[in-house]
Amino acid sequence: MSTSKDKSSLNWLDVMQNNYGEPKITLASGKGVIVTDTSGKKYLDFLGGIATNVLGHAHPVIVRAVSKQIATLGHVSNLYSHPAGLALASKLQQLTGDPHARVFFCNSGAEANEAALKLSRKTGRSKIVATSGAFHGRTMGALSLTGQPSKRNPFKPLLKDIKHVTFGDITAMRKAVDKKTAMVIVEPIMGEAGVIVPPFGYLKQLREMCNQYGVLLVFDCVQTGMGRTGTWFGYEDEKIRPDVITLAKGLGGGLPLGAMITLGSQSPQFEPGEHGTTFGGNPVAAAAGLAAIELITKNRLMVSAKSFEKRLKIKLEAIRGVTEVRGRGLLIGIGLDGDYAKELAGLLANCGVLVNAPNADTIRIAPALIVSKVQIDKFITIFTQSMSEVNRG
């Protein structure tokens, strides 16, 4: 006779580490942009697994691709290649527009950034410049790159020779970078910091500066990638290329998948035995990634993302209490006139909309790229009503 508890009666604090705090909502199922909790309440999911579920929940294209792959070949380790992984790497190479691009698959954004950090050591230099407020992951190397003291301080000492400068400030970057610098790493748009968009031209100036000193330029496209900002990676508007791209979140269409992509014929490369992962780019996740890219292309979802960006900005900026609407495509930060973002996020959840408060005065949304105009307008209506409640005084 089984002694295990019924799943519906399990308590988070009885079985889980408390590193997230106890979640107030337990989700049981999802379809498209709608999720349902264990009590049967439905929510409009405007966070998308933190910019991960690019095609929403249970999309039939992903379900078919994953089901077919798991019934054919589920896992091979890194000792062998497989068709899905090769096809996805080839597709990513095409998306970069660089035939010299080479792909390393892993499982997450933190792992992709760890790989980039290790690769930078092959330059013979160790100094790295990152930005204040940036988020690059929580593993020790990625955490060393992350520019958020609240996440870093409990785990010091971290890696040495990493300097953080103000994001978007090219003067500060020029003062920090020199011939001893191995790598500069930035997000095209800072997501966890509150969807912060740098001044146009900043990324191009970084490219020119890194060329001057022979420094690797790494773009962390974990949140901006996979079409979310209206382009495949989030930096293309400035007509440049980095030396390294890191990807995850939406890359796997909801499954764990990350990638580090080197560009150009002169970028360092790992030699056999220098880096690896058991699960990275496994056939099932790779099949999901391929299916996601194909549907985003076929259904022109990047075009609709840009269209929805305009609609959201026009409508949300007109709401009392909203100071600014930042971001591109369907990665949007809504600035508030006070430190009540967490309260507002809770109120929105009560009203059936899931969002995130990355800081005290910002609401972040990152819905699936398949979101409809009706759902966008429903979000705007509920957000407007919720803002009137928190600002009724």
N, C-alpha and C positions, 0 to 999 in steps of 0.2 A: 504494500500500500504506500502511495506517495505521501511524503511528509512536507512537500513544498507548498507554499502558500498560493492561493489563487492570485493570478496576476493583478486583478482589480483591487486586491486588498493590500498590496505591497506599499510600504511607506518609504519615501526617498531616504530619509535620515537613518532608517534601519539598515540600509544596504549600500548606500552610496557615500563617497567622499563628499564633504560639504564645500568644495572649492567654488561651486557656482551659487551657493545658497540654495535653499529649497525652492524649486520652481512652483509657481502658483497655478500653472496650467499643465495638464498632462494630455498630450495629443494622441489620438488613437488612429486617425485615418485622414486621408486627404485626396482631393480630386481637383486638378487644375490649380486655381488660386484659392480654393476653399479648403480649410482643415476643420476637423471635428474633434472635440475633446472627449474624454471618457464619460462625461455626463450627457453627451449628445449635443452640446452647444456648438454651433458653427461660427467660424471666424473667417474674415477676409485676410488672407496672409499677405501682408505688404512688407514683410521682411525677407521672405524667401529663403529661410535657413541661413540668414546673413549672406545674401547675394549668391546663394549656391544653387537653388532650385530654378535654373534658368527656364526650364519648361514646366514648372509647377510640379504638382504631385501626381504620380501614377499616369504620366503621359503615355498614351498607347505606343508611341514610337520608341520610347525608352523601355517600356515593359517588354515589347517584342524583341528588341535588340538584346536586352539582358537575359530574357528567357531562352532565346535561341543560343546565346553564347554559353550560359551555364549548363545547358543540356548537351553542349558540344565539348567544351574545354573550359574548366574553371580556374585553374592555377598551374603555373609551370615553374615558378621561382625565377631567379635571374640567370639560371644555367642554360636556358633555351630561349629562343625567340618565338613569337606567335604572330599570326596574320593581323589580328586586331591592333596590336601594339605598333607593328610596322606601318599599318595603314594610317593610324592616328598620328604617328610621328611625321609621316609624309604629308598629311593634311596640314599639320601645324607649320611645317616648313613652307608649304605653299602660302599659308596665311601671312607669314612674315615677309614674303616676297624675296627671300634670300636663299638661293640654292646651297649656300654654305652653312645654313642653320643646322644645328645638331641638338637632339633632344635627350634629356635624362628624365625618366619618369619616377615619381615618388608618390606619396599618399596625401600630402597636405602642403599648404603654403609655407609653414614653418620649415618643413623638410626641404622644400625648393630653395628657400633662402639660406638654409644651412649649406646646401650644395653650392650655391653661389659664393658664400663666404669661404668655403674650403677651396673653391676654384681660384679665388682671388689670391690665395697664398702661392699659387703657381707663377705669379708675376715676380716673385722674389721680394715682394714688399708686404708689410703687415698693417699699415695704417689704413683706416676706413673712415669715411665721412658719411653720416646719416643725418636725419633731421629730427628736431624736437617735435614731439607729438606723434611721430610715426609709429605704426604697428607692423612688425615683421614676423611675429610669432612668439612663442613662450618657451621653446627649448633654449638651452643656455646660450648657444651662438646667436640664434634669432632674437632672443631676449636682449642680448648685448647690443644688437642693432636697433631694437625698439627704443623710441625716445619718450617713454612715459614712466616717470619716476615711481609712480604707485605700483607698477608691475615689476620694475627693476630692483627697487631698494631691498625687498625682503630676501633677495637671492645673491646679493653681492658677497664676494668680489666676482665680477663678470669678466669677459675678455677685455684685455687692455688695448690701447691704441685705437679706440673708437671715439670719434668726436661728433657731437650733435650740434647742428646749427639751425637757425630759423628757416622753416620751409618757405619757399618762394622768394627768399632774399639772396640774390645772386652775389651781392657784395660780401655777405657773410660766408658764402660758399667759397668764393675766390680767396678769402683770407685763410680758409682751412685747408685747401687743397694745394699740394705741391708735388714734387718729383718723388717723394717718399710714400705717396698715397697709392694704395693698391686698387681701391674701389670706392665709388660713390654710389649709394643706393637711395632711391627715392620712390615714392608712390606717385604715379601721374596725377592722382587725386587722393588725398589722405582720407581714408574711410573711417577708421575707428576714432580719429581725432575730431570727427564731426562733419565729414564730407567737405574738406577744404580744397578749393581749386586754386592752383598757383596762377600768377599773372601770365598771360599769353606771351610766349617767347622764353620763359624760364627754362623749359626743357631743352630748347635749342641752344641756349647759352651754356647749359650744363654740358651738352654734347661738344660744343666748341672748346670749352675749358678742359674737358677730359682728353680731347684730342691733343691739346697743347702739352699736357703733362704725361701722356701715355697711360692714362688711368682708365680702368674698366668702369663703364657706366651701366648700372643695373637698374632696371625698372621693375619694381614689385607691382605686377598687374593682377594680383590675386583677387582684388575686388573689382577692378575696372575691366578685367578681361572677359572674354567670351561674349562680346557684343553688347554688354550691359550699358556702356556709355555711348553707343552708336557707332563704334568702330570695334575691331576685333580685340584690341589690347588696351586702348585708352590714351595712347600718346600720338597717334597718327596725324592728328590735326596740325602738329608742328613740323611734319615732313622730315622727320629724322628717324634714326634707328639706334637703340642702345646696343651694347655689346652682349648683354644678357637680359633675358626676360624670365621672370618667375610667375608661374600660374598655379591656380588651384580652384577652389570653390566651384564656380560654374563649369569648369572644364569637364568634370565627370557627370554632368547632368543630374547631380544629386548624389552620386556615389563618390567615395573617397578617391581622389586622383589629383596629383600635382605634377608639375613639370618645371624643369629648368632648361631654357633654350639658349644656346650660344649662337651669336650671329657673327658673320664676317669670317674671312679666312685666317685672320690673325688672332682670334680669341683663343685663350688657353683651353685645353681639352684634358679630361681625365684619361689616364692610362689604365690598362687592365689592373684591377686590384685596388685602385686608389679610392673608389667610392662605390656604394651599392645599397640595395634594399631588397628584402625578400618579396614584399607584396607590391612594390611600385609598378604601376602600369599593367596590372594583371588583366587577363583577357576580358573579364566581365566589365570592369571599370572602363577599359579602353573601348569596348563596344558601345557603352553608354555615351562616352565622349564623342565618338564618331557620329552616332545617331543625333546627338544634340547639335553638332556643327552643321550637319546636313539639313536639319529642320530649320535652324536659324537662317541658313542661306535660302532655302526653298521658300519659306514664308516671309522673307524680307523683314525679320523681326527687329533688326537694327534700325531700319527706317521708321518702324512704328515706335521704337524706343525714343527716337529723337522727336517725333511728333508728340508723344505723351509728355516729354520733358517740357515742351513749350506750353502745353495745356496746364500742367501742374504748376508751373511757375506763374503763369498769368492768374490762375484762380487762387492759389495759395497766398501770393503776395498781397492780395486784396483783403485778406482776413485780418481783423483787428488782433494785434498781439504778435503777428508774424513780422519779423524785422528783415528777413532775407530768405530767399530760397536758392540754395547752392547746388552745384553738381551738374552732371551731364547724363543724358539718356534716362535710364531708370535707376540711377544711383543719386539720390536726392537727400540733401540735408535742409531741414526747415528750422531757421533760427527764430528763437522766441525772445520776447522782451523781458524775460525774468527766468529765474532758476527753478522752473516747475516742469521740466521735461519728463521726469520720472512719474510725477503725478498725472500728467497728461497721457503718457503711455499706458498707465494703469486704467485711466478712464476710457481710453480708446479700446482697450482689451475688454472692458465691461460692456462696451457698445458693439463688440464683435469685430474689432480690427486689431491686428497684430503689427506693431511697429517696434522701434528700438530707440532708447535715449542714450547715445554714446557719451554725452556729457550733460551738464545741468541745464543748458539752454538750447539744446538741439534735439530734434526728432529726425531719425534716419529712416528712410524707406528704400527698399530694394526688391520690389515685387518681381515675379516671374515675367519674362519677356512676352509670354503669351497672354498677359493681362488684357482685358477688353476695355473699350471706352466706357461701357456701362459700369464696370468695376472701378475704373479710375474716378468717374463722377460720383459713385457711391462713397468712395473714400473721401473725396473732397467734401461731400455733404456731411458725413459723420465727423470729419475733422473740424469743420466749421462749427457744428453744434457743440462739440467737446471744448473747443476754444472759448465759445461763449459762456460755457459753464465755469471754466477755471478763471475767466476774466470778468465774471458777472458783476464784480464790485467796481 
